[in-house]
């Protein structure tokens, strides 16, 4: 009987337990050194293009790409650690050290509670 339940457990999706979302922040900014990035990998697993990364709460290694900008032929990449709280959405961007160089740091530009997740799993405050 336990072997019959195994396929059902394997079919459980990322939204069947508390989750967090890591996504690109594409909102315009008054800061010319703030740029959108591409969320490439989380914990070494490739994130499908145009899809936010849905992860379990906890520590994650997030790799983001900054596409080539005017005057540069190649993009650059950075990996940073994120402690994801249950039912939170994180918007990631790049903060350039200056407008003429390739140095930058990934930043969480903003975060917000995912209401439907918080209601489903009764988590109303980030940890």
N, C-alpha and C positions, 0 to 999 in steps of 0.2 A: 504493500500500500504506500509506503514512503517513497518508492521509486516513481509512483504515479504523480506525487505532489512535486517532485523535482522540476519537471518542465514548467509548472505554474510559477514556482519561485524564480526560475531563470527568466521568465517573461515579465517580471516586475520591472517597471520603468523608473526613471529618475524622479518622477513626480509622485511616487508611491510612499515617499518618506520625506522628512524636511530636507530642503535643498537650498542652494544659493545659485545665483546666476552671475556670470562674469561676461561683460559685453563692452563693445567699443562705445566711447562717448563721441557722438557726432554733432553735438550741439555747437553752434557758433560761439566763439569766445572773443572778448575784447583783448585778451592777452595774445599777442602775435607769436609768442613762444609756446603756446599750447596747441598740440596737433593730434588728430585722430590716429589711432594705431589699429593693427589687426591682431586680434587674439588668435595666436597660432597654436599653442599647445598648453595643456594643463596636466601636470605630473607626467610629462612625456607623451601623452596621448594627443594626437592631432585633433583640433577642433574643426568641424566641417565649416566651410566658408559660408558666410552670411547667416550663421547660426550661433546664438550665444552659447557659451559653455555652461552647462548645468552640472553642478558638482554637489557632493555631500558636504555638510558643514565640516570645518576643520582646516588644517594647514595644507596649502597647495603651492606648488611651484608653477607660476604662470609665465609663459613666454609670449612676448608681444613683438610685433614687427612695426617699424616705422618705415613706410614706403619711401622711395627716393624722392627728394625734393628738388626744386629748381637749383641747378648748379652741381648736383650730385648724381652719379650714375648708378649707385647701388643703395639699397635700403639697409637699415641696421636693425639689430635685434637685442632685446634685453630680457632676462629672466628675473623675476622677483617673487618673494614669498607673500602670500595673502592668507590671513586667518579669516576664513569665511564663517560668518554667523548664520544660523538657520533663518531661512525665509528672507534673505537680503539680496538685493541686486546691486552689483558694483559696476560703475562706469569707469573704464580705464582710458587714459590719454597719455601722451608724451609731453614732457616739459623740457623744451630745449634749453641748454645752458646759455646759448646766444643764437641769434638768427643766422649766423654765417658759418657755424661749425656743425659737426656731426655728434657732439656730445649731448646726451639727453638722459632723463630718468623717467621710468614709468610711474605714473601717479594715479591714485584713485581720485578722480575728479569729484565724484559724488557717490552716494549710496542711498538706497531707499528700501523700505520694508515692502515685501511682496504680499499684498493684502490677502489674496486667495490662498497662498501657502500658510500664512499666519492663522487664518480662519480655520483652515482644514486641520492643521496640526496644533492649534491653540498656542501659538507662540506670538506674543504681541510686542516683545521688545528684543532687540538684538543683544547678544551676550557680549 
